Amino acid sequence: MSGVGVFATAVIGIFAGWIADIVLGHRHSLFAKLLIGVIGAFIGVFIAQRLALPFTGFWGGLLVASVGAILFLAVLSLVFRRTA
């Protein structure tokens, strides 16, 4: 998410983590949603760049971060479900 400040990244991260929570039916704290969203943003940007998908602005960043957060949270759920 180039050109986006730290505050905007945090806001996008919280929204992306919240969206991932809703999609997967989880209930995490605000801090956990932020972490999930920010990590998801990195994952989403990595995937979008490898697939040469264009994304710009708040909505593009939110979409990419949300998809990445959903993938990240789904993988975490699978890993911890198997070890528990």
Sequence and secondary structure as in RCSB ss.txt:
>XXXX:A:sequence
MSGVGVFATAVIGIFAGWIADIVLGHRHSLFAKLLIGVIGAFIGVFIAQRLALPFTGFWGGLLVASVGAILFLAV
LSLVFRRTA
>XXXX:A:secstr
 TT  HHHHHHHHHHHHHHHHHHHT    HHHHHHHHHHHHHHHHHHHHHTT    HHHHHHHHHHHHHHHHHHH
HHHHHHHH 
